[in-house]
Amino acid sequence: MKKQAIIIPVASGKGGVGKSIISANLAISIANLGHSTVAIDLDLGGSNLYSYLGLENIYPGIGDYLVTKKGKLTDYLVPTNFPNLQFLAGERRVAFMANMPHAQKVKLIKEIKNISADYILLDLGAGTTFNTLDYFELSSNGIVISTFERPSIINTLSFIKNFIYRIVQKEIRNNNKISVAIDELSKNYIEDDLLLLSTINNLIKEMDAELALKIEEKCNTFHPRIIFNMGEHPDDLTIINALEKSVKKILSIDLCFFGYIFYDKYVKLSASGNQVLLEKYPECTASLGITQIARRIIKYKNQNIENSSKLLQIHTLENYNLWKAGILSENI
């Protein structure tokens, strides 16, 4: 029986937070740790994952597969310069794939699930298009990349909110009566008010208790993993307690605070030089942070992590002290 791959969607609420370079180097790190890995560029409309993997933009990929209908999706996998790691390109020659029809998206998702590997990393497009949100649903523990800048935090929260509301929307789409009732409910909320998921689900419960229970149970299976990028000091993480409470109040779900990557000048140097970060600068703080996160992914797989906010704060402070002492690499 074929082993089911662990799928890791990597998303962001906005561009410019380092999503693609983290996706690429996480895939490399997991592969370096001995696990068969596939990195898939699902940032259709802005595919550039190849560059962070040290590859040329010469390979046909998802766009070609869906348009030509030739072969299987796995026929488009190509080897990389790293053992255990394969790559699937996005839309090198095909336009408008970010807005692919529903039937094509369903076919693509089915084919991704059938890829044989230990881990599959999906570099998703930034933002909250329906397609991006649906790809994120391929895992209950998808990763969202954020920086500590206020717009990035707001967009991260917006992504998670839209993701949960997308789940609700899909569950009620065949029930016109409930859909209309929720639309009316939404109109009664002005900009400063918070429309809580619990309020929506209570309305659904009044009309269909079984459906409300199904939605509640499904939403509770998701624990988005937050990775903070370009951090400067462990004190940055004082914000996560408020984030945790806000998401719990509005969406009734638990976030998982999964990683912290320090700001590192070598990230920009590797990107501008078209070099692979983990290959060119394996001992820089960003590379070491990504390696730690890769090991965390392997350790926890699809498990939720209890007290993740406290654990991340403790772990980040430990890393900071090791980094200042110049012995961080010896403890990875």
C-alpha positions in Angstrom: 0.0 0.0 0.0 1.4 3.4 -1.0 2.4 5.6 1.9 0.5 8.9 2.1 2.8 11.9 1.8 2.7 14.6 4.4 1.6 17.8 2.5 2.9 21.1 3.7 1.3 24.2 2.1 3.2 27.4 2.7 1.2 30.6 2.5 1.4 34.3 3.4 -1.2 37.0 3.7 1.0 39.4 1.6 4.1 39.3 -0.5 7.6 40.2 0.5 7.7 38.1 3.7 10.2 35.5 2.4 7.6 32.8 1.7 9.2 31.3 -1.4 12.8 31.3 -0.1 11.6 29.6 3.1 9.6 27.0 1.1 12.6 26.2 -1.0 15.1 25.8 1.8 12.6 23.9 4.0 12.3 21.4 1.2 16.0 21.2 0.8 16.5 20.8 4.5 13.9 18.0 4.8 15.5 16.2 1.9 19.0 16.6 3.4 17.6 14.9 6.5 17.0 11.8 4.4 13.3 12.1 3.4 12.0 11.9 -0.2 10.6 15.4 -0.8 8.8 17.2 -3.6 8.7 21.0 -3.9 5.8 22.3 -5.9 5.4 25.8 -7.2 1.7 26.6 -6.7 2.3 30.4 -6.9 0.6 30.3 -10.3 0.9 33.7 -11.8 4.2 34.5 -10.0 6.2 31.2 -10.1 9.8 31.7 -9.0 10.5 28.8 -6.7 13.0 27.4 -9.2 15.4 30.3 -8.6 15.6 29.6 -4.9 16.3 25.9 -5.6 19.2 26.8 -7.9 17.4 25.8 -11.1 16.8 27.4 -14.5 13.3 28.4 -15.6 13.2 25.8 -18.4 11.0 23.1 -17.1 7.3 22.5 -18.2 5.1 22.1 -15.2 1.6 22.4 -13.8 0.4 24.8 -16.6 1.6 22.6 -19.3 0.1 19.5 -17.7 -3.4 21.0 -17.3 -3.4 22.6 -20.8 -1.9 19.9 -22.9 -3.5 17.1 -20.9 -0.5 14.9 -21.7 0.7 12.3 -19.3 0.5 12.3 -15.5 1.4 15.1 -13.2 4.3 13.0 -11.9 5.8 13.0 -15.4 6.6 16.7 -14.9 8.7 16.1 -11.8 12.4 17.0 -12.3 15.4 16.2 -10.2 17.3 18.9 -8.4 21.0 19.2 -7.3 20.0 17.9 -3.9 19.5 14.2 -3.1 15.9 13.1 -2.2 14.5 16.4 -3.7 12.3 16.7 -6.8 10.7 19.9 -8.2 7.5 20.6 -10.0 7.3 23.9 -11.9 4.3 26.2 -12.1 3.3 28.0 -15.2 6.5 28.8 -17.2 4.7 29.3 -20.5 0.9 29.2 -19.7 -0.9 32.4 -18.6 -3.8 32.9 -16.2 -3.3 29.6 -14.3 -3.9 31.4 -11.0 -7.5 31.6 -12.1 -7.9 28.1 -13.3 -11.4 26.6 -13.6 -12.8 24.6 -10.7 -12.6 21.3 -12.6 -8.9 21.8 -13.3 -8.2 22.7 -9.6 -10.0 19.6 -8.4 -7.9 17.5 -10.9 -4.7 19.1 -9.7 -5.4 18.6 -6.1 -6.2 14.9 -6.7 -3.0 14.4 -8.6 -0.9 16.2 -5.9 -2.3 13.8 -3.3 -1.2 10.8 -5.5 2.5 11.9 -5.6 4.7 9.3 -3.9 7.0 11.0 -1.4 7.5 11.4 2.3 6.9 15.2 2.2 5.4 17.5 -0.4 5.9 21.3 0.1 3.5 23.6 -1.7 4.7 27.2 -2.3 1.3 29.0 -2.6 0.6 32.4 -4.0 0.4 35.3 -1.5 -3.1 36.5 -0.6 -6.5 34.9 -0.2 -7.8 33.8 -3.6 -10.2 30.9 -3.4 -7.7 28.6 -5.1 -4.9 29.5 -2.7 -7.3 28.9 0.3 -8.3 25.5 -1.2 -4.7 24.4 -1.6 -4.0 25.4 2.0 -6.8 23.0 3.0 -4.7 20.1 1.8 -3.2 20.0 5.3 -4.6 20.6 8.8 -1.2 22.1 9.7 -0.4 24.4 6.8 2.3 27.1 7.4 1.7 30.8 7.2 4.8 33.1 7.0 4.7 36.5 8.6 7.1 39.2 9.6 6.5 41.4 12.6 5.5 44.5 10.6 2.0 45.5 11.5 0.6 45.1 7.9 2.1 41.6 7.7 0.5 40.6 11.0 -2.9 42.0 9.9 -2.6 40.2 6.6 -1.7 37.0 8.4 -4.8 37.2 10.5 -6.9 38.1 7.4 -5.5 35.0 5.6 -6.5 32.7 8.5 -9.9 34.3 8.8 -10.6 34.0 5.1 -9.4 30.4 5.2 -11.9 29.4 8.0 -14.7 31.3 6.4 -13.9 29.6 3.1 -14.5 26.3 4.8 -17.8 27.4 6.1 -18.8 28.8 2.7 -18.1 25.5 1.0 -20.1 23.6 3.6 -23.2 25.8 3.2 -23.1 26.4 -0.5 -25.8 23.9 -1.3 -28.1 25.3 1.3 -29.5 28.6 -0.1 -31.6 29.4 2.9 -28.6 29.3 5.3 -26.4 31.2 2.8 -29.0 34.0 2.5 -29.3 34.1 6.3 -25.6 34.5 6.8 -25.4 37.2 4.2 -28.1 39.1 6.0 -26.2 38.6 9.3 -23.0 40.0 7.8 -24.8 43.1 6.6 -25.7 44.0 10.2 -22.1 44.2 11.2 -20.3 47.5 10.7 -16.6 47.8 10.2 -15.7 48.1 13.9 -17.8 45.0 14.9 -16.4 41.5 15.0 -18.5 38.8 13.3 -17.5 35.8 15.3 -17.4 32.3 13.9 -19.4 31.2 16.9 -22.1 33.7 16.0 -22.3 32.3 12.4 -22.4 28.8 13.6 -25.1 29.5 16.2 -27.2 30.8 13.3 -26.5 27.7 11.3 -27.4 25.6 14.3 -30.8 27.1 14.6 -31.5 26.0 11.0 -29.5 22.8 10.8 -27.9 21.4 14.0 -26.2 18.6 12.2 -24.5 20.9 9.6 -23.4 23.3 12.4 -21.7 20.4 14.3 -20.0 19.2 11.1 -18.6 22.7 10.5 -17.5 23.1 14.1 -15.7 19.8 14.0 -14.0 20.5 10.7 -12.8 23.9 11.7 -11.4 22.5 14.9 -9.1 20.1 12.9 -7.1 23.0 11.5 -4.2 24.4 13.5 -2.3 26.8 11.1 1.4 26.9 11.9 2.8 30.4 12.1 6.5 31.0 11.2 7.8 34.5 11.9 10.5 35.7 9.6 13.1 38.5 9.8 12.9 38.7 13.6 15.4 40.9 15.4 15.0 40.0 19.1 13.0 37.5 21.1 11.0 40.4 22.5 9.3 40.5 19.1 7.2 37.5 20.3 5.4 39.4 23.0 2.8 39.9 20.3 1.8 36.3 20.0 -0.3 36.2 23.2 -2.6 38.8 21.8 -2.7 37.0 18.4 -3.6 33.8 20.1 -6.4 35.3 22.0 -7.8 37.2 19.0 -7.9 34.2 16.7 -9.5 32.0 19.5 -12.1 34.7 20.1 -13.0 35.4 16.4 -12.5 32.0 14.8 -12.6 29.5 17.7 -9.5 27.8 16.6 -6.0 27.4 18.0 -2.9 28.6 16.2 0.4 26.8 16.4 3.4 29.1 16.8 5.9 27.0 14.9 9.1 28.9 14.2 11.2 32.1 14.4 13.8 33.0 11.8 16.2 35.9 12.7 16.9 38.6 10.2 19.9 37.7 8.2 21.8 39.7 5.5 22.8 36.5 3.8 19.3 35.8 2.7 19.3 38.8 0.5 22.8 38.1 -0.7 21.9 34.6 -1.8 18.7 35.7 -3.5 20.4 38.6 -5.4 23.2 36.2 -6.4 20.8 33.5 -7.6 22.3 31.2 -5.0 20.7 28.6 -2.8 20.8 29.9 0.8 21.4 26.5 2.5 24.1 25.6 0.0 26.0 28.9 -0.1 25.6 30.0 3.6 24.8 26.8 5.6 26.0 28.3 8.9 24.1 31.6 8.7 21.4 32.2 11.3 18.6 32.0 8.7 19.8 28.6 7.4 20.2 27.3 11.0 16.7 28.5 11.8 15.2 26.8 8.8 17.0 23.6 9.6 15.5 23.7 13.1 12.0 24.2 11.6 12.5 21.3 9.2 13.4 19.0 12.1 10.4 20.2 14.0 8.2 19.3 10.9 9.6 15.8 10.9 9.3 15.4 14.7 5.6 16.6 14.9 4.4 15.6 11.4 0.6 16.3 11.6 0.5 16.6 15.4 -0.7 19.7 17.1 1.8 21.2 19.7 0.4 22.1 23.1 1.6 25.5 24.6 3.3 26.4 21.3 3.4 30.1 22.1 5.3 29.6 25.3 7.6 27.0 23.8 8.5 29.2 20.9 9.3 32.1 23.1 11.6 29.9 25.3 13.2 28.3 22.3 13.8 31.6 20.5 15.4 33.2 23.6 17.7 30.1 23.9 18.7 30.5 20.2 19.3 34.2 20.7 21.7 33.6 23.6 23.5 30.9 21.6 23.8 33.1 18.6 25.2 36.0 20.7 27.7 33.6 22.2 28.7 32.4 18.7 27.8 28.8 19.4 24.4 28.5 17.7 25.6 26.2 14.9 27.0 23.7 17.5 23.6 23.1 19.0 21.6 22.5 15.7 
